[in-house]
Amino acid sequence: MDESLNGYIDAIVFSQPENGFTVARLKEPKKRDPVVIVGYLPGLQAGENVVCRGGWKNHPTHGRQFEVCEYDVEAPSDVLGIQKYLESGLVKGIGPAYAKKIVDCFGANTLDVIDKTPQRLLEIEGFGKKKLKQLKECWEAQRSIRDVMVFLRAHGASPAYAQKIFKQYGNESIEKVKQNPYGLAKEVSGIGFKMADVIALKLGFALHSPERLAAGIEFVFWELANEGHTCYPLVDFIPIAATMLEVDVALIETSIKNLINVQLIEQEGMVWLKPYFAYEQGIVKDVLRLMHGQQAIRSIDAVKAVDWVQQKLSFQFAEQQKVAAVQALTDKVHVITGGPGTGKSTLTNAILAVSEKLTDKIILGAPTGRAAKRLTQITHKLAFTIHALLEMDFATGGFKRGKDNPLDCDLLIIDEASMIDTTLLFHLLRAIPTRARVLLVGDVDQLPSVGAGTVLRDLIQSGTLGVTRLTEIFRQAKGSKIITNAHRINQGEFPEVHTPERSDFHFIEAETPEAIQQVILRLVSHEIPKTWHFDPIDGIQVLCPMKKGVIGAEMLNDALQNLLNPSAKPVFRAGRRFHLADKVMQIKNNYDKNVYNGDIGRIAEISSETLIVRFDDKEVDYSLSDLDELVLAYATSVHKYQGSECPCVVIPMHTSHFKLLHRNLLYTAVTRGKRQVYVVGTTKAIAIAVHNDQVQKRYTGLEKALRDGFTSYTDQNHRQLKFI
């Protein structure tokens, strides 16, 4: 990608205003045929002289093209270039006829005349004051865009980022960036602290400048939130921030003191970003409101109701389930947790059957599309994602549902509650009317949410609301080695690996990562489809403890893509290669597109400008600049696959994954398989995972906040009663 081209732009073939992606024809000096150039070239106009740096590629449909990585633009200098520049549509009302008249009149001085003495254009026959005013406005706007682009690119912003900045700030872009480049990280989508820092340092901001330290400390907190923490011990945070920002510890200490109660909250040696502190306090407030508010569903004899539902659904509850059903039909807010085969689905159906006799205002929800689909299959009632229930407001970036516009329900049942993070629970609880009863169902022993927090665990551990933990495995589930082994793993016992050939759980020993990879490729492409008739792409999912390495998700994805879905016409973006019909995963929430972190789909169409992905029941368009939101999903991390299930899962287990071999990771991976589970690797790696019950520590303040909130509420009511 080290070649260069120069010449003038003969024509703009395609331009996407949103991100500046452009296809143009470039005419090189002394060469007859123009070449096609493609890339992020915002504001490029026909007739301009361009110096491009990049490399050649062959497009499957459009042939040989030059892909531009960097470029410099100069105004056209010869008469032909100037004419093309003016007739390109740059100035409204000036087409080929007027462009020719202007150039015939002023020749090579045309652009200088327009720039410095535009009133001279009135010398041209038919060129009136209205057209002159229009030209002046367009010329000024175009010059502003160009000035901003040149300034930003000179300070380290790529053309695509420069376009985003101009879209946000317009003609004030240069002034805003000079004033506080760190504001970009908050105000311009897609620009984080690192990009803002590059621009700031090139502008002369010092490493220890107050603006940099304030933005940098906030950045470190968001990085820790990405690891699952909602708060962090101050004593541990300071050296982390000092290292990441390359400044002395004393500077971080001083800066944090200045930020307390502005961007940060400190309590008892723990520090929060203000939003996360507000989320946790808001959750406590709304849990209290819901637990102690009047409910719409009338009181019933729950024991009799349980007897009735057993007769209606023709089954007999185990004693533990009976207690759970009575509690869930009595408590205003209740949590049911338990592993696979313990009857969570049966209980959910029983509670629904009783509740439907009392109200028709029942809503079912789950954190992901796949989990909602599964809940629909279990209950035969339509379930929604939590995001869909809350109704995204694209104008504000928030949700339409909230305390002023609550959900219309008397009972809300949420499945796969272990996947809910702090932010989502805060918004969900705000939108639940006080009259409603709430039932949260989930497996607390699974991995915690992808987003920050451990909300289901904190709700349970706080001891402040009704909880039922199901431990007994149902008779019909005992025949499944997937379920019995999942429970053995969860209890710290080694799973049964020597299983019959027609079992639903299999262990295949392989000593090295290279050998494990070869076994996985053979299983997925040949043996599993032949034995169990699963589709190798949609019916089998490889789940990895890590992303990196020979048996990490990234390298396995490349190998599986080549094996299962080869293509001679790939699209390369952000270091990734995509083929038509590839299995892909969305890796960040995108509210505009209505797709969320962990959603899996298949590429339905690829063109020179866009890529279309089919997610279950919808198709989503991606411009080429959006492709950093997609990764291949033949293999994925266990964490990213939470709440999803697949007919067959294949799990590599090797000691090279030592850091991530935790009991809840293996347990979560095994419980993702509906009909078959294959573990490939070493017994030593399995043993390490089974015996490592140290859940990766996440610092949160919710459990304590719940306890403090309930103590305060109880004391307050006690004082009121004494006064009465």
Long-range contacts (C-beta under 8 A, 24 or more apart in sequence): 1-54, 1-55, 1-67, 1-69, 2-53, 2-55, 3-53, 3-54, 3-55, 3-56, 3-66, 4-51, 4-52, 4-53, 4-54, 5-35, 5-37, 5-50, 5-51, 5-52, 5-54, 5-66, 6-49, 6-50, 6-51, 6-52, 7-31, 7-34, 7-49, 7-50, 8-47, 8-48, 8-49, 8-50, 8-76, 8-78, 8-81, 8-84, 9-44, 9-45, 9-46, 9-47, 9-48, 9-50, 9-84, 10-34, 10-46, 10-84, 11-46, 11-84, 12-44, 12-45, 12-46, 12-88, 14-608, 14-609, 15-44, 16-609, 16-623, 18-623, 19-160, 19-163, 19-164, 19-623, 19-625, 20-159, 20-160, 20-163, 21-609, 21-623, 21-624, 21-625, 23-608, 23-609, 26-50, 26-52, 26-66, 35-64, 35-65, 35-66, 36-62, 36-63, 36-64, 36-65, 36-66, 37-65, 37-66, 37-67, 37-68, 38-65, 38-66, 38-67, 38-68, 38-608, 39-67, 39-68, 39-69, 39-71, 39-159, 40-68, 40-158, 40-159, 40-160, 40-163, 40-625, 41-68, 41-71, 41-159, 42-145, 42-149, 42-159, 42-160, 42-162, 42-163, 42-166, 43-142, 43-145, 43-146, 43-149, 44-73, 45-85, 45-88, 45-90, 45-142, 46-84, 46-85, 46-87, 46-88, 47-76, 47-80, 47-81, 47-82, 47-83, 47-84, 47-85, 47-86, 47-88, 48-73, 48-74, 48-75, 48-76, 48-81, 48-85, 49-73, 49-74, 49-75, 49-76, 49-77, 49-81, 50-74, 57-572, 59-608, 60-568, 60-569, 61-607, 61-608, 62-608, 71-159, 73-146, 75-111, 76-111, 77-108, 78-108, 79-103, 79-107, 79-108, 79-110, 82-108, 82-110, 82-111, 85-111, 86-110, 90-138, 90-142, 91-134, 91-135, 91-138, 91-139, 91-142, 92-134, 92-138, 93-131, 93-134, 93-135, 94-131, 94-135, 98-124, 98-126, 98-127, 98-131, 101-125, 101-126, 101-127, 102-127, 114-139, 115-139, 115-143, 144-170, 144-171, 147-174, 148-173, 148-174, 151-177, 152-177, 152-199, 154-202, 155-198, 155-199, 155-202, 155-203, 156-195, 156-198, 156-199, 156-202, 157-195, 157-198, 157-199, 160-625, 161-188, 161-190, 161-191, 161-195, 164-188, 164-189, 164-190, 164-191, 165-191, 177-203, 178-203, 180-211, 181-205, 182-211, 182-212, 182-214, 182-215, 185-215, 185-219, 192-219, 193-218, 193-219, 194-219, 207-245, 207-246, 207-247, 208-247, 208-248, 208-251, 210-255, 210-258, 212-245, 213-245, 213-247, 213-251, 213-252, 213-255, 214-255, 214-258, 214-259, 214-263, 216-241, 216-244, 216-245, 217-241, 217-245, 217-252, 217-255, 217-256, 217-259, 217-263, 217-264, 218-263, 218-273, 219-244, 220-244, 220-245, 221-264, 221-271, 221-273, 222-273, 225-273, 225-276, 225-452, 226-452, 227-698, 228-448, 228-449, 228-451, 228-452, 228-453, 228-454, 228-696, 228-698, 229-452, 229-698, 229-699, 229-700, 230-272, 230-276, 230-279, 230-280, 230-422, 230-452, 230-453, 230-698, 230-699, 230-700, 230-701, 230-702, 231-270, 231-271, 231-272, 231-276, 231-277, 231-699, 231-700, 231-701, 232-270, 232-271, 232-699, 233-269, 233-270, 233-271, 233-699, 234-266, 234-269, 234-270, 234-271, 235-269, 237-271, 267-701, 270-699, 270-701, 272-701, 276-422, 276-452, 277-701, 278-426, 279-422, 279-423, 279-425, 279-426, 280-422, 280-426, 280-700, 280-701, 280-702, 280-705, 281-705, 282-426, 282-429, 282-430, 283-422, 283-425, 283-426, 283-429, 283-455, 283-702, 283-705, 283-706, 284-702, 284-705, 284-706, 284-708, 284-709, 285-709, 286-426, 286-429, 286-430, 286-432, 287-333, 287-429, 287-459, 287-464, 287-465, 287-706, 287-709, 288-709, 288-710, 288-713, 289-434, 290-332, 290-333, 290-429, 290-432, 290-434, 290-436, 290-438, 291-332, 291-333, 291-465, 292-332, 292-713, 293-332, 293-434, 293-435, 294-434, 294-435, 295-332, 295-410, 295-435, 295-436, 295-437, 296-359, 296-361, 296-410, 296-435, 296-436, 297-355, 297-358, 297-359, 297-410, 297-411, 297-437, 298-358, 300-329, 300-354, 300-358, 302-326, 302-327, 302-329, 302-330, 305-329, 305-354, 306-350, 306-354, 308-354, 309-350, 309-353, 309-354, 310-350, 312-353, 313-349, 313-350, 313-353, 315-346, 317-350, 318-343, 318-472, 318-474, 320-468, 320-470, 320-471, 320-472, 321-346, 321-347, 321-470, 321-472, 323-468, 324-468, 324-470, 325-350, 325-351, 327-466, 327-468, 328-439, 328-466, 328-468, 329-354, 329-355, 330-466, 331-437, 331-465, 331-466, 332-437, 332-438, 333-437, 333-438, 333-440, 333-465, 333-466, 334-438, 334-439, 334-440, 334-465, 334-466, 334-467, 334-468, 335-417, 335-439, 335-440, 335-441, 335-442, 335-456, 335-459, 335-460, 335-465, 335-466, 335-467, 335-468, 336-439, 336-440, 336-441, 336-442, 336-467, 336-468, 336-470, 337-441, 337-442, 337-443, 337-444, 337-445, 337-456, 337-460, 337-467, 337-468, 337-469, 337-470, 338-443, 338-469, 338-470, 338-471, 339-443, 339-445, 339-470, 339-471, 339-473, 339-483, 339-486, 339-487, 339-490, 339-667, 339-671, 340-443, 340-477, 340-482, 340-483, 340-486, 340-487, 340-671, 341-473, 341-474, 341-477, 341-478, 341-480, 341-483, 341-487, 342-470, 342-471, 342-472, 342-473, 342-474, 342-477, 343-470, 343-472, 343-474, 344-441, 344-443, 344-470, 345-378, 346-474, 347-441, 347-470, 348-375, 348-378, 348-379, 348-413, 348-415, 348-439, 348-441, 349-378, 349-379, 351-413, 351-439, 352-379, 352-381, 352-413, 355-411, 358-410, 359-410, 359-411, 361-408, 361-409, 361-410, 361-411, 362-409, 362-410, 362-411, 362-412, 362-413, 363-389, 363-407, 363-409, 363-411, 363-412, 363-413, 364-413, 364-414, 364-415, 365-389, 365-412, 365-413, 365-414, 365-415, 366-414, 366-415, 366-416, 366-643, 367-414, 367-416, 367-417, 367-419, 367-420, 367-424, 367-449, 367-643, 368-416, 368-419, 368-596, 368-598, 368-599, 368-643, 368-644, 369-596, 369-599, 369-615, 369-616, 370-600, 370-616, 370-643, 370-644, 370-645, 371-415, 371-416, 371-419, 371-643, 371-644, 373-616, 374-415, 374-645, 375-415, 375-416, 383-415, 385-596, 386-414, 386-420, 386-424, 386-428, 387-591, 387-594, 387-596, 389-428, 389-431, 390-427, 390-428, 390-431, 392-591, 392-594, 394-591, 394-592, 397-591, 399-427, 399-431, 401-431, 402-427, 402-430, 402-431, 403-430, 403-431, 405-431, 406-431, 406-432, 406-433, 407-431, 407-432, 407-433, 407-436, 408-433, 409-433, 409-436, 410-435, 410-436, 410-437, 411-436, 411-437, 411-438, 411-439, 412-436, 412-437, 412-438, 412-439, 413-439, 413-441, 414-438, 414-439, 414-440, 414-441, 415-441, 415-442, 416-441, 416-442, 416-642, 416-643, 417-441, 417-442, 417-455, 417-456, 418-442, 418-443, 418-444, 418-446, 418-447, 418-448, 418-449, 418-456, 418-457, 418-642, 419-449, 419-450, 419-642, 419-643, 420-449, 420-455, 420-456, 421-449, 421-450, 421-451, 421-452, 421-453, 421-455, 422-451, 422-452, 422-453, 422-455, 422-700, 422-702, 423-451, 423-452, 423-453, 424-451, 425-453, 425-455, 443-671, 444-469, 445-490, 445-664, 445-667, 446-642, 446-664, 446-667, 446-668, 446-671, 447-638, 447-639, 447-642, 447-664, 447-665, 447-668, 448-695, 448-698, 449-642, 450-597, 450-598, 450-639, 450-640, 450-642, 451-597, 452-698, 452-700, 453-698, 453-700, 453-702, 454-698, 454-700, 454-702, 455-702, 457-703, 458-700, 458-702, 458-703, 458-706, 459-702, 459-706, 461-703, 462-702, 462-703, 462-706, 462-707, 462-710, 463-707, 464-706, 464-707, 464-709, 464-710, 480-504, 481-505, 482-670, 482-671, 482-673, 482-676, 482-677, 485-670, 485-677, 486-667, 486-670, 486-671, 489-663, 489-666, 489-667, 489-670, 489-689, 489-690, 490-663, 490-667, 492-663, 492-690, 492-691, 492-693, 493-690, 494-683, 494-686, 494-687, 494-690, 495-670, 495-686, 495-690, 497-679, 497-683, 497-686, 504-673, 504-675, 504-676, 504-677, 505-670, 505-676, 505-677, 505-679, 506-676, 506-677, 506-678, 506-679, 507-678, 507-679, 507-680, 507-683, 507-686, 508-678, 508-679, 508-680, 509-681, 509-682, 509-683, 510-680, 510-681, 510-682, 511-682, 512-654, 513-549, 513-550, 513-551, 513-652, 513-654, 513-656, 514-550, 516-550, 516-551, 516-652, 516-654, 516-680, 516-681, 517-550, 517-551, 517-555, 517-556, 517-559, 517-652, 519-680, 520-551, 520-556, 520-650, 520-652, 520-680, 521-559, 521-560, 521-563, 523-650, 523-678, 523-680, 524-560, 524-563, 524-564, 524-634, 524-650, 525-560, 525-563, 525-564, 528-648, 528-650, 528-676, 528-678, 532-647, 532-648, 532-675, 532-676, 534-647, 534-648, 534-676, 536-564, 537-564, 537-565, 537-581, 537-583, 537-602, 537-634, 538-583, 538-602, 539-646, 539-647, 539-648, 540-646, 540-647, 540-648, 540-649, 540-650, 541-635, 541-636, 541-641, 541-644, 541-646, 541-648, 541-649, 541-650, 541-672, 542-634, 542-635, 542-636, 542-649, 542-650, 542-651, 542-652, 543-635, 543-636, 543-637, 543-638, 543-641, 543-649, 543-650, 543-651, 543-669, 543-672, 544-635, 544-636, 544-637, 544-638, 544-651, 544-652, 545-637, 545-638, 545-652, 545-653, 545-657, 545-660, 545-661, 545-665, 545-669, 546-637, 546-657, 546-660, 547-637, 549-656, 549-657, 551-652, 551-654, 551-656, 551-657, 551-681, 553-635, 553-636, 553-637, 556-634, 556-635, 556-652, 557-631, 557-632, 557-633, 557-634, 557-635, 558-632, 560-632, 560-634, 560-635, 561-632, 561-634, 564-634, 569-606, 571-606, 571-611, 571-624, 571-627, 573-624, 573-627, 573-628, 574-627, 574-628, 576-627, 576-630, 576-631, 576-632, 578-603, 578-606, 578-611, 578-627, 578-630, 578-632, 579-603, 580-604, 580-605, 580-606, 582-632, 583-632, 583-633, 583-634, 584-613, 584-630, 584-631, 584-632, 584-633, 585-630, 585-631, 585-632, 585-633, 585-636, 585-640, 586-615, 586-629, 586-630, 587-629, 587-630, 587-631, 587-640, 588-629, 590-629, 593-620, 593-621, 593-622, 594-618, 594-620, 595-620, 597-640, 598-640, 598-641, 598-642, 598-643, 598-644, 600-633, 600-636, 600-644, 638-665, 638-668, 638-669, 638-672, 639-665, 641-669, 641-672, 642-668, 644-672, 645-672, 645-673, 645-674, 646-672, 646-673, 646-674, 647-673, 647-674, 647-675, 647-676, 648-673, 648-674, 648-675, 648-676, 648-677, 648-678, 649-673, 649-676, 649-677, 649-678, 650-678, 650-680, 651-677, 651-678, 651-679, 651-680, 651-681, 652-680, 652-681, 653-679, 653-680, 653-681, 653-682, 653-685, 653-686, 653-689, 654-681, 654-682, 654-685, 655-682, 655-684, 655-685, 655-688, 657-685, 658-688, 661-685, 661-688, 661-689, 661-692, 662-689, 662-692, 662-693, 662-694, 662-695, 662-696, 663-689, 663-690, 663-691, 663-692, 663-693, 664-693, 664-695, 665-689, 666-690
